[in-house]
Amino acid sequence: MENLANKLRPESLDDIIGQQHLVAPGKVLYNLVHNKHLVSLILYGKPGIGKTSIANAIVKELQLPYKFLNATINNKQDFDNCILEAKFNGDMILVIDEIHRMNKDKQDLLLPYVETGLITLIGLTTANPYHKINPAIRSRVQIYELKELSLNDIIQGLQKAKTHLPNIKIDDATLKVIATSSSGDLRNAISLLEVAYYSSSDYHITQELLKELGTKPIFFHDKNEDGHYDVLSAFQKSIRGSDVDAALHYLARLIEAGDLDSIYRRLSVIAYEDIGLANPSIGPKVMAAISASELVGLPEAHIPLAAIVSEMALSPKSNSAHLALDEALKDIHKGTTGNVPAHLKTNSSTYLYPHNYPHSYVKQNYLPKELQNKKYYHPKDNKYEMNLNKLNKEMKGENL
């Protein structure tokens, strides 16, 4: 029996919930479909936020021959058959789910036909394509990121879904419980609504029934339903504020929601935004903890994550490096740049090579004339930066 989430697949971009930055009138995917000039593309984002729905809407609106394949389930013969059908029809839209898992044989088979335009590729993936997808494919497609669905988006989808369930009885508060427990996954929310509907004797869905079904407690959202981004914000601010207990509390919420990707991204930012030069070894340590977490998966992933989050919260903090770059970018945006000094240009004969001088230092100007004596970087008063600054001054023979 076909499940409700599949029955509700949108037939047009107008039916897509969320992703208005891509599908709203005047936006890129809307215009491609409206102009009937689709290009090969990859859609990436978290599960249940609309990748397959958008692909389905595109092929239905364009009314061109299409195939849906899965990079892991379908074999090379399936891809061969698709190419033969494309040659017969003159073109073909090929939607490939889990495209980041497509092996080299399938890639080599498809690439020439994507190149010529015989096949227009729509790749779907939960992985970051800039990290997980072969450069040969990336160079031939446009890449679009889908944004996480808001609580209101999920509720909107559930309101639509419940109209397909005869005699359903559910109040707004219970519908919101389903929405908040889905962690932004609309497909999961619709599936839970359907299971609850058929699990009740009179099609009456209550919060008590949801508890019986084992619905996760709503750790992911605070009492005001502000949700995902507020928890992530509190997580970062607790680490920045050196409160290890609060940091671990918000980490626990995110782990309970199973949202490892958001944890990884946020930790990578915190390592350089908030700790930075105060403890420069933290960046590689974060990447090692992420690799370990990916290797072991949940529930064991919480062990390396607990260690790295605790160390980050207890670590000295500095934002001096990124503040310095922010100031440099302000000058660029204002047009305060100037020409590169002549002695720094390619093949200059007047450049003084620092390694030929004592302490690998020789005084010469590096900034453009218009920015001479400009200071972007101002060290914070932590041990590592103060020591770097001292060594730098000693090297230059400056007074401490």
C-alpha positions in Angstrom: 0.0 0.0 0.0 1.4 3.4 -1.0 2.1 5.6 2.0 0.5 9.0 2.5 3.8 10.9 2.0 4.2 9.5 -1.4 0.6 10.1 -2.3 1.1 13.8 -1.5 4.1 14.3 -3.8 3.6 17.7 -5.4 2.6 17.8 -9.1 3.9 21.4 -9.5 6.3 23.8 -7.9 3.3 25.8 -6.6 2.6 22.9 -4.3 6.1 22.8 -2.7 6.2 23.6 1.0 9.1 25.8 2.0 12.2 26.3 -0.3 10.7 29.6 -1.6 14.3 30.8 -2.3 14.3 28.3 -5.2 10.7 27.7 -6.2 8.8 31.0 -5.7 7.9 33.0 -8.8 11.0 34.7 -10.1 13.4 32.4 -8.4 15.8 30.1 -10.2 14.0 26.8 -10.3 10.7 28.5 -11.1 12.2 30.3 -14.0 14.0 27.3 -15.4 10.7 25.4 -15.5 8.7 28.4 -16.7 11.2 29.0 -19.5 11.2 25.2 -20.2 15.0 25.2 -20.2 16.1 22.8 -17.4 19.8 22.4 -16.7 21.5 19.5 -14.9 21.5 20.2 -11.1 22.0 18.8 -7.7 19.7 19.5 -4.8 21.1 18.8 -1.3 19.8 19.2 2.2 18.5 17.2 5.2 16.1 14.3 4.8 12.4 15.1 4.4 12.7 18.8 3.3 11.6 18.5 -0.3 14.4 17.2 -2.6 12.4 14.4 -4.2 9.2 16.6 -4.1 10.9 19.3 -6.1 12.3 16.8 -8.6 8.9 15.2 -9.0 7.3 18.6 -9.5 9.8 19.6 -12.1 9.4 16.5 -14.3 5.6 16.6 -14.0 5.5 20.3 -15.1 7.9 19.9 -18.0 6.2 16.7 -19.2 9.4 15.3 -20.6 10.6 11.7 -20.5 12.1 10.9 -17.1 13.4 8.2 -14.9 13.9 8.0 -11.1 17.0 5.8 -10.1 18.9 5.3 -6.9 22.7 5.3 -7.0 23.0 2.4 -4.6 19.9 0.2 -5.5 19.9 0.4 -9.3 22.7 -1.4 -11.2 24.7 -0.5 -14.2 22.2 -2.2 -16.5 19.4 0.1 -15.3 21.6 3.1 -16.2 22.3 1.5 -19.6 18.6 1.1 -20.3 18.0 4.7 -19.3 20.6 5.9 -21.9 19.0 3.8 -24.6 15.6 5.2 -23.8 17.1 8.8 -23.8 18.6 8.1 -27.3 15.2 6.8 -28.5 13.3 9.8 -27.2 15.9 12.4 -28.0 16.4 13.5 -24.3 15.7 12.4 -20.8 15.5 13.8 -17.3 17.3 11.4 -15.0 16.7 11.8 -11.3 19.3 10.1 -9.1 18.7 9.7 -5.4 21.8 9.4 -3.1 23.9 10.6 -6.0 26.9 10.9 -3.6 27.0 7.1 -3.5 27.2 6.7 -7.3 30.3 4.6 -8.2 32.8 5.4 -10.9 31.4 3.0 -13.5 28.0 4.6 -13.4 29.6 8.1 -13.4 31.8 7.3 -16.4 28.7 5.9 -18.2 26.6 9.0 -17.6 29.1 11.9 -17.9 29.3 12.0 -21.7 25.5 12.1 -22.1 25.2 14.8 -19.4 27.9 16.7 -21.2 26.0 16.6 -24.5 22.6 17.3 -22.9 21.0 14.1 -24.0 20.5 13.5 -20.3 19.5 16.2 -17.9 20.6 15.1 -14.4 18.8 16.0 -11.2 20.9 14.6 -8.3 19.5 14.4 -4.8 21.7 14.0 -1.7 21.7 14.6 2.0 25.5 15.0 1.8 27.4 18.2 1.1 28.2 17.8 -2.7 31.3 20.0 -2.4 32.8 17.3 -0.1 31.1 14.1 -1.2 30.5 14.3 -5.0 33.0 13.7 -7.7 34.4 16.9 -9.2 33.7 15.6 -12.7 30.0 15.6 -11.9 30.1 18.9 -9.9 31.6 20.7 -12.9 28.7 19.8 -15.1 25.8 20.7 -12.8 24.4 23.7 -10.9 24.2 23.0 -7.1 21.3 24.3 -4.9 21.0 23.9 -1.2 17.6 23.3 0.3 16.9 25.1 3.6 15.5 23.4 6.7 11.8 23.6 7.1 10.3 25.8 9.8 7.8 24.6 12.3 5.1 26.5 10.4 6.1 24.7 7.2 5.7 21.3 8.8 2.3 22.3 10.3 1.2 23.5 6.8 2.2 20.1 5.4 0.4 18.3 8.1 -2.8 20.4 7.6 -2.7 19.4 4.0 -2.0 15.7 4.8 -4.9 15.4 7.2 -7.4 16.3 4.5 -6.6 12.9 2.9 -7.5 11.0 6.1 -11.3 10.6 6.3 -13.0 11.3 9.7 -9.7 12.3 11.3 -9.9 14.1 14.6 -6.9 16.0 15.9 -6.5 19.4 17.7 -3.9 22.0 16.8 -1.8 21.3 19.9 -1.5 17.6 19.0 -0.7 18.5 15.4 2.1 20.8 16.7 3.5 18.0 18.8 3.8 15.9 15.7 5.5 18.8 13.9 8.0 19.6 16.6 8.9 15.9 17.1 9.9 15.6 13.4 13.0 17.7 13.7 12.2 19.5 10.4 11.5 16.3 8.4 8.1 16.7 6.8 8.1 13.1 5.4 8.6 11.9 9.0 5.8 14.1 10.3 3.3 12.9 7.7 4.3 9.3 8.3 3.7 9.8 12.1 0.3 11.4 11.4 -0.6 8.4 9.2 0.5 5.8 11.7 -1.3 7.5 14.6 -4.5 7.8 12.4 -4.6 4.0 11.7 -3.5 3.2 15.3 -6.6 4.8 16.8 -9.9 3.0 17.1 -12.0 6.0 16.1 -9.4 8.1 14.1 -9.0 10.4 17.0 -5.3 11.3 17.5 -4.4 12.6 20.9 -1.1 13.4 22.7 -1.6 10.3 24.8 -1.8 8.2 21.7 1.5 9.7 20.4 3.2 8.8 23.7 2.0 5.2 23.3 3.5 5.1 19.8 6.9 6.0 21.2 7.1 9.5 19.8 10.3 11.1 20.9 10.1 13.7 23.7 10.5 17.2 22.4 14.0 17.9 23.5 14.8 19.8 20.3 12.6 22.8 21.0 12.3 25.0 23.9 9.0 25.9 25.6 8.3 28.8 23.2 8.7 26.4 20.2 11.5 28.6 18.9 13.2 25.5 17.7 16.3 24.3 16.0 18.2 27.5 15.5 17.7 28.7 19.0 19.1 25.5 20.4 22.1 25.8 18.1 22.5 29.4 19.1 22.4 28.6 22.8 24.9 25.8 22.1 27.4 28.1 20.5 26.9 30.9 23.1 27.4 28.5 26.0 30.8 27.3 24.5 31.7 30.9 23.8 30.8 31.8 27.4 32.9 29.0 28.8 30.0 27.3 30.5 30.8 23.6 30.0 27.6 22.4 31.7 25.3 24.5 29.5 27.3 23.5 26.4 26.8 19.8 27.3 23.1 20.3 28.0 22.5 21.8 24.5 24.7 19.1 23.0 22.5 16.5 24.6 19.4 18.1 23.0 20.9 18.1 19.6 22.1 14.5 20.0 18.7 13.4 21.2 17.3 14.9 18.0 19.9 12.9 16.0 21.1 16.1 14.3 24.8 15.3 14.0 25.3 17.4 10.8 24.2 20.6 12.5 26.5 19.8 15.5 29.5 19.2 13.1 28.9 22.4 11.2 28.5 24.5 14.4 31.6 23.0 16.1 33.7 23.8 13.0 32.5 27.4 13.1 33.1 27.8 16.9 36.6 26.4 16.6 37.7 29.4 14.5 35.2 32.1 15.4 35.3 31.8 19.1 38.5 30.0 20.1 40.8 30.8 17.2 44.3 31.8 18.0 43.8 31.3 21.7 44.0 27.6 21.1 44.8 26.9 17.4 45.1 23.2 17.9 41.3 23.0 18.5 40.5 23.1 14.7 42.2 19.8 13.9 40.9 18.3 17.2 37.3 19.2 16.1 37.8 17.5 12.7 39.2 14.4 14.5 36.2 14.3 16.8 33.9 14.7 13.8 35.7 11.8 12.0 35.5 9.6 15.0 31.8 10.4 15.5 31.1 9.6 11.8 33.0 6.3 12.1 31.2 5.0 15.1 27.8 6.6 14.6 25.1 7.0 17.2 24.9 6.3 20.1 28.7 6.0 20.5 29.2 9.3 18.6 28.2 11.1 21.8 31.6 10.1 23.4 34.0 12.0 21.2 31.5 14.8 21.0 31.3 15.2 24.7 35.1 15.3 25.0 35.6 18.0 22.3 32.7 20.2 23.4 34.0 20.1 27.0 37.5 21.1 25.8 36.1 23.9 23.7 34.0 25.3 26.5 37.0 25.2 28.9 39.4 26.6 26.3 40.6 30.2 26.3 38.8 32.3 23.6 39.8 34.7 20.9 38.0 36.2 17.9 40.9 38.4 16.9 41.7 36.7 13.5 38.2 36.8 12.1 37.7 40.4 13.3 40.9 41.3 11.5 39.6 39.8 8.3 36.2 41.5 8.7 38.0 44.9 8.9 40.0 44.0 5.8 36.8 43.0 4.0 35.2 46.4 4.9 38.1 48.2 3.1 37.6 46.0 0.1 33.9 46.7 0.0 34.5 50.4 0.3 37.0 50.2 -2.6 40.0 51.1 -0.4 42.4 48.7 -2.1 45.1 50.4 -4.2 47.7 48.6 -6.4 49.8 45.7 -5.4 53.3 47.2 -4.6 55.7 46.7 -7.6 58.2 44.6 -5.7 55.4 42.0 -4.8 54.3 41.5 -8.4 55.1 38.3 -10.3 58.7 38.0 -11.5 59.7 41.3 -9.7 63.5 41.8 -9.4 63.2 44.1 -6.5 61.5 41.7 -4.0 63.6 40.9 -1.0 63.4 37.2 -0.1 63.0 37.1 3.7 64.7 33.7 4.0 68.0 35.2 2.8 68.1 37.4 5.9 68.7 36.8 9.6 65.6 35.5 11.4 64.0 35.1 8.0 62.9 38.8 8.1 63.7 41.9 6.1 61.8 45.1 6.3 59.8 46.0 3.2 56.3 47.3 2.5 53.6 44.7 1.7 50.4 46.7 1.8 49.3 49.0 -1.1 50.5 52.6 -0.7 46.9 53.7 0.2 46.9 51.4 3.2 50.4 51.9 4.5 50.5 51.4 8.3 47.0 50.0 8.4 46.5 47.7 11.4 43.8 45.0 11.0 45.0 42.4 13.6 44.9 43.3 17.3 46.0 40.4 19.5 43.9 39.3 22.4 45.4 38.9 25.9 45.7 35.1 25.8 49.0 33.2 26.3 49.3 31.9 22.7 48.6 35.2 21.0 50.7 37.3 23.4 53.6 34.9 22.8 53.2 35.0 19.0 53.1 38.8 19.2 56.3 38.9 21.3 58.1 36.5 18.9 57.0 38.6 15.9 58.3 41.8 17.5 61.6 40.1 18.4 62.0 38.9 14.9 61.5 42.5 13.6 63.8 44.0 16.1 60.9 46.1 17.6 60.7 47.3 21.2 58.5 45.1 23.3 
